[in-house]
Structures are given as structure tokens and as C-alpha cells.
Amino acid sequence: MQSLAMIENWPVPAAAAAVVRADGTVSGSHGPTSRRFPLASVTKPLAAYAVLVAYEEGAVELDEPAGPEGSTVRHLLSHTSGLAYDEHRVAAPPGTRRLYSNAGFEVLGDHVAKVTDIPFGEYLRQAVLEPLGMASTTLEGSPARDGVSTVDDLLAFAAELQAPRLLDPRTVLEAMTVVHPGLSGILPGYGHQKPNDWGLGFEIRDSKSPHWTGSSSSPRTFGHFGQSGTFLWVDPDAGAACVALTDRDFGPWAVEAWPRFTDAVLAELRD
């Protein structure tokens, strides 16, 4: 895919990107796809998937109490628990605002570790990474932001999101469905969004503007980006997913470059 070569023009020391279709076929790749990059918040979808495995195994229920009083696992996954961004402090009643929360994912990881009696990083490895062959991916620290991975590994995860083997497809569909529709909130790096739609651990594009995906991305597009200059999106209407990892922190360069890149990728997929 010629569009992937656009990463050569990004103002970053190193970048790698690739596209995988819904049938698992890799349409193209560019750059050092086996290099390990810090994921920052692209860690969250991996963590969320492990929580959903725990749900299907019966270790947790989505509506069981977790986090602040009145909050549940579902609230924590969808950033509606009321916990503040990076503090274990309650800033709103559960279910009333979309407060993007690293602290919420840390509470979630602690909750799963407690009920399974397995450290969360190890649970993630056993539940998701090992079955998908993601041998270069690790989580040592916060389930909100401390993952390290490669484009090659994340392609396996992106293929799983499109054709689930580890989870019932109905569970994955629920994860990509808006939780508490209509809630507004801040999308980090992009300001106030009304609504600021999220599923269970995945951001849902809908009609958000501005946004880190493309102007031609379908409203059903879901995924995540990270402050370390990383992103993963799945566009069900395009039947494909894209992963891009860099070693430069997110900033104005990404706000400018990523949507144009995504639009070029989608245009090439259509052609």
C-alpha cells in the first residue's frame, strides 16, 4: 500500500504502520514493524479485552461494583465511573459524565487481579497476548498506559477485533456499542466533544470533530490513540484496521498528519 509510505514524511525519528483486513490478510506495512514502541493509551484496548475475557470466563460481571461507590466494571471500561483523569479522586457521580480516566483503568486492573488472584499484567498475557501470538508485547505497570508492543503484534490484535476468536462476537459487538449514549466530555488532545461516545474500552468515532481518524472514516470506526504517538483504528465499513506506532509524543504534528494519512489509507482500500 503506497499510502503507508506517508509515514516517511512524519516529523518523527521512527515510525511503523500496517493495515490488516477483516479476513486477517495484511494489505501492507511500512517501517520497522517488529520494533517495540511504548503504547501509552493504546494499552487500554488490550487491557479492556482481557477484562472481557475475564467476563466471559465468569470471573467478573460487567455490572458488578468496582471503583467508586455506585460504579461498576462497565462504568470503568467506558470512562463513566466519575474518577478523575489521573487521580484516584471522584469528580462526578457514576454514569453522569464521560471523564477520561487513567485512574479508572488502574482500578479496573486491580479489581481483576483481586478476583482472579493473578497480577493483571500476567492475566493479560495469559488471556490475550499468548493466545494471539503477541510474544513481543508486555505490560509492566499501569493497564492505562504502560504497554509496549510492535506493529506486527498489534496486527494480530486488530485482526482479532474484526473476527473474534478469543471472545464471543456478541461480546465484541457490545464493546463497540456506545455505553451511556449522549454523554459529553473531553477527548484528550481534541477538546470537548458532545457527545463523547465510548464503548467498553474503545473510543467510538461517531460524528466527533476534530478527531484523530480521517474525515472519510465511518461513524462506526473504533479504536484508541496514545500520547506516545501511537494509534489503532478499526473501520468496520472499510473492512480493515490500521496500526501506527512512533517514537515521538502526540502533538500538533499528529493532529495534522494522522487524519490525512487515514484518509489516504481508506481511499487506497476503496480502490
Secondary structure, 3 states (H helix, E strand, C coil): CHHHHHHHHCCCCCEEEEEEECCCCEEEEECCCCCCEEEECCHHHHHHHHHHHHHHCCCCCCCCECCCCCCEHHHHHCCCCCECCCCCCECCCCCCCECCCHHHHHHHHHHHHHHHCCCHHHHHHHHHHCCCCCCCCEECCCCCCEEEECHHHHHHHHHHHHCCCCCCHHHHHHHCCCCCCCCCEEECCCEEECCCCECCCCEECCCCCCCCCCCCCCCCCEEEEECCCEEEEEECCCCEEEEEEECCCCCHHHHHHHHHHHHHHHHHHHC
